[in-house]
Amino acid sequence: MSATPLALHSPDAVRETLRSHGWEEGLAATAAGGVAPLAVHLTGLDQATLESLVRFAGGLGLEVLTGDSWAVLAGSRSRLSAFARPWTVPEPLAAAAEQVGLALPADPPELWRTARGPVPLDRPVLVGILNVTPDSFSDGGRFTATDVALAHADALVEAGATIVDVGGESTRPGRSEPVSLEEELRRVVPVVEALARARPDLLISVDTVKAEVARQALEGGAAAVNDVSAFRLEPAMAKVAAEAGAGVVLMHSRGALLEIASYAHAEYRDGVVAEVLAELREAVLAATVAGIAPEAIAVDPGFGFSKTVEQNIQLFDQLAALQALGRPVVVGPSRKRFLGAVTGRPVEDRDRATAAACALAWGRGARLFRVHDVAAAGEALAVARAVGAP
């Protein structure tokens, strides 16, 4: 007789063990996912609900930790799923069961749909940053000329980028004036058009909060819109994206464009994870109501935007919570301030930290990675994928 511990940071250990005993791949994967440990934090519970919760959830084999109006339910995914059936639980627990169901991770999306075709998500998708701005926080002014921008795009693709993200307005802290529509069009559209001509198979996204910039970029060959305001600042963006069949990235942020990289709106009374998740859920719902297909929507937690260093680290640690939205998760930790706070390195020397962050994010469910140094991130992600992923 022997006993070997199985590390449960991912389902791989259980899945491979079951396969070694002759289980079919699909069945082994399903069973392994079912035993994965999860926990859900419930708040706003009255005493009657708490008492019923302790009895019923305990009977399902779940761990229940409670306090004044709150509870933590912990156990395997299969047991939490058994609880998350409002029609089977005692009446006082119906609302709690529904909320637990919404909090459980959805099945991971297999692709992200864009105007130029689907993006498979079975491996890391590297999004290379191409800032055609004079004032971006780490590379401002380097790629403003079209020929220089195209050369840098070539370098990003050769390093492994699947998508090139073209942006014409910086969101760096401390800016005092927004970029005019005319100026942003002048910066972005010629680069998008030239890049689409030079590389017709390349997927191009446009990083903008302006609906007209998005419209002209999509007409010029872009496949997706990356909106750091998740359509808050110009709701017309949703119609533009829907009509073009574009992929969209809805990023969490708060406040006006000149505020989003500051701490002006960094108060999260219910916790940064809970509020970011709730606000992104609202953004996804608004996008679908506007006619954007769910398969075209990706979400970004917005590292560095409207969050303190401590909040960024907490959100990063709990990034897997965003899997409850059922949409591909995009992360953009590249050279961000919170990485500088952790490592003590200046902005121009944070690519190693960025690569490490991307590898950790892959293990927490992220599938698209927006970075400056594509090669470094790609190597780190190759290792992360090779050693197992959720």
N, C-alpha and C positions, 0 to 999 in steps of 0.2 A: 504494500500500500504506500502511496505517496500523495503529497498535497503541494501544489504549486500555486503561489499567489498570482492572480491575474490583475494587472494594473488597469483601472477603469477610467483613465483620463480620456480614452477614446474607445469605441466599440471593437477595435481591431483585435484585441487579445481574446475576447470571448468568441468573436466571429471565426477567427482562425482556429481556435480550439475545437469549435463545433465542426468546422470543415475537416479537421484532421480525423474526426470520428465518423466521417462519411456524410455529413449533412450537405444538402444542396445549397449552392451559394446564396440564392435569394432567401431561402428559409433561414439560413444561418445569419444573414445580415439583419433580417427582421427580428429574430430572437435576440440577437446581440443588442440591437437598439432598444428593445423592450426592457433589458436589465440595466440600462444606463441610469446612473443616479441623477436625480433632479431635486430641486427645492423651489417652492413658491412662497412668496411673502404676501399674506392677506392683511388688509387693514380695514377699518371701519366696521368691525363686527360687533354686534350686540351680545349680551351675555347668553341669551338663549341659543344663538347661533354657535357661540364658542363651545357651550356644553354639548350641543348636538355634534359639533365637529369632532371633538375629542372622542366621543363614543363611536361614531360612524367611521371616521378615517382610521382610528386605531384598529377597528375591526377589519379594515382592508390591509392591515400590515404597514400603514404609513406611520412615520414618526411625526408627532404633533407637539410643537413648542408654542406656548400661548402666553399672552400677557393681557394688559388692559386694552381691549378692542382690537387686538392683532393676533395673528398666528403664523407660524412657519410650518408648511407641510413638506415633508421630505420622504423620498423613497424612489423606487424604480419608476421609469417612465410608464411601464405597463400598469402599475398600481395607481399612479396619478391619473392616467387616462381612464381607469375604471371609476375613479372618483368624479372625473369631469363629465358626467352625464346627468344633467339636471333632471331628467325624467326618471332616474333610478334612486336618487338620494332622498332623504327626508325633506319635507317641504321647507324647513328653515334653512337648508343648505343649497337650495336651487340656485340662488344668485351666486354663491361662492363657487359652486361647481362650474357655472358658466364662465366666471372669471378665471378659474384655474385652466379651463379649456383654452381660453384666449392666450394665456401665458405660456402654454406648452410650446416647445419648438415645432414648427411645421416641417413637413417633408422638404428637404432642400431642393430649390429650383434647379432644373437641369440646364436651363439656358436663359439668356437675357435677350429679348427681342429688340432689334433696332431697325431703322429705316433702310439699312444696307445689309440686312440679314441677321441671323441669330448668332449669339456669342455663347459657345459651350462653356459650362462651368465645372467640368470635371477636373480641371487643373487651374492653377492660379492664372488670372488674367491681369497682365501688367499694362497700366495706363501711363504713358509717358507725358510729362508736363511740358507744354510749350507755351511759355508766357511771352506774348508779343507786347510787352508793357515796358515803360521806362522805369518803373518804381516797384516792381514786385520785391518781396522781402529778401529773397536769396539770389535771384538772377535777373533783376530788373535791368533793362537796357541792353541785354546781351543779344537778343534775337528779334529786334524790332524791324530790321530790314528783311524783306521777303526772301531774298536768296540765302541769307544767314539762317532764317527760320526754317527754310526747307532743308538746309544742310543739317541742322540740329534734329529735325524730324527724322531724317535718314539715319542719323546716329542712334536715335531712340529705337527705331524699328530694328536696326541691326543688333542692338543690345537685347532685344527680346520683347519690345512693346507690341501688343496686339492693337491697342488703341492709342491715338495721340490726341490729347486734350488741349485745345487752343483757347487761350484766354486773353482778353484785351483790357481787363480792368482789375487792378490789384485790390486785394482785400486786406493788405497788411495793416497792422495797428498804426495809428497816428496820422492817417490820411485826413486832409482837411476839405477836399473838394471831390465830388464825384466826376467821373469821366462822362462827357456828353455823348449822346447817341451818335452824332456824326463822327466824333473822334473814334469811338469804339468800332463803328462800322469800318472806318478807314484802316484801323489796325488789323481787324480780324478777317473780314471777308476776302480780301485778296490772298491772304495766306491759305485760307481754307480752299478757295478755288484752285490755287496753284498746286496745293498738296493733293487735291482730288484728281487733278489732271496727271500729276507725276506718278501717283500711286493709286490707281483706281480701285485696287482691292483693299486698301487700308481703311479701317474704320476710324473716323474722325468724330470727336465730340467737341462741342463748343461750350466753354465755361462762361456763362453770362446770366444776368438777371433780367436782361432786356428782351422783350418778346420780339421786337423788330430785328435785333441782332441775330437771335435764334432763327427767325424766319429766313433771313437772307443767307445765313450760314448753311441751313438745311437745303435751301435751293441750290447752294453752291457745292454741295457734295457731302456735308456733314451727316452723320447717322444718328447722333444722340445729342441731348442737351443736358448739361451739368449745371443745375441751378442751386447756388449756395443758400438761397432763401426758400427752397422748396415751394416756389410759386407764390410766396407771401407778398413779395414786393410788386410783382406784375402778374395778377391772376390771368391776364390774357395769354401768358406763356403756355398755359395748359391747352388752350385751343390750338395754338400754333403747333405744339408737339403732337396733339391728337390728329390734326389734319395731315401732318407729314408722316404719321406712323413712326415717329421717332422714339428711340429709347430715351428714358429720362432718369436722371439721378436726383433724388430729392434729399438734400442735405439739411440736417438740423442746424438751425441758428436762431437768433432772436434779435429784434431791433432793426433799425435802418442799416443800410449797407456800410456806412462809416462807423457804425457801432459794433458790428457783429464780431469783430476780432478783439473787442475789448471785454472788460468784466462788467459792463454797465447793466447787463441783464443776466447775471450769473447766479441769481438766487433760485434755488430749487428746494422748496419747502418740503416736498414729498420725496426728495432724493433725486439726484441727477439721472440715475438709470430709469426710474419710474416715469419721470416727466419727459425725458427724451423719447422714450418708447411711446408714451401717450401722444406726444406732439407729432411724431413721425406717423403713427397710426392715422391721425387726423389728416395728415398731408396725403397719405396713400389713398384714403377714402375720397378726398376732394379730387385727386387726379383721376380716379376711376369714374367718378360722377361726371367729370368733364369729358369723358370719352376716351381716356388713355387705357389701353389694354393692360390688365395686371401683369402680363408677361413682359411688358415693356418698362416696368417700374423697378428701379433699384433704389436702395436707401443708404444713406451715409450718416453716421452719428455726429459728424461735424467736429472732429478733434481740433482744438484750438479756437473754436468759435463759441463765444458766449459761455465759456467755461474756464474756471481757474485751473492751475496746474493739478491740484489735488482732485478736482472733479474729472479732469481728463484721465488721470490715472485710474480712478475708480470706474469710470465708464469703460475704459479699455479692458480692465480686468473682467468686467461683466458684459463684454461685447456679445457673448453668446445669447444674451437676453433678446437681442434684435431678431433672432431666428423665429421668434413668435410671430413676426410680421409676414413670414412666408415669402419674402422677396430677397433677391441677391443683396448681399451687404458689401458696400464699397467702403474702403478706408483710405484716408489721406493723411498719414502721420508724417509725411516727408519733411524733415528739418524743422519740425514744429517746436514751439517754445517749451512745451512740457518735456520733450526729449532733451532739450538743453538744460533744463532744471535738474533732470535725473543724472545726466552725464557730466555736466559742467562744461560741455563743448560749445563753441560758438556756432552760429548758424551755418557757416561754410564747412563745418567739420562734423556734421550729424548724419552722414549717409550710412555709417556703420550702425548707429542706433536705429535709423530708419529701417534698415534691412532686418535687424533683430525684431523690431516691432511688427513688421510685416509677417515674419515667420510665426510669431505669437498670435497674431490676428487670424492667420489661416487656421490654427488650431481652435480658435473661438468662432469659426464659421464664416469669416470674410472670404470673398472669392475674387474681388476686383481690388487692385492696389494702385493708387495714384501716387507716383513717385518721380523725383528728379533723376536719381541714379538707378536706371532700370537694371543694369547688369548686376549690381550688388544685391538689390532686392530679389532679382530672379534666382540668384544662387542660394540665398537664404531660404526662399520659398521651395526650391527644389529639394533641399534637405528636409524641410518641414513636411512636405508631401510624401517623401520617401519613407519617413519613419512612422507614418500613420496619421490619419486625419479623421475627425468625427464624421 
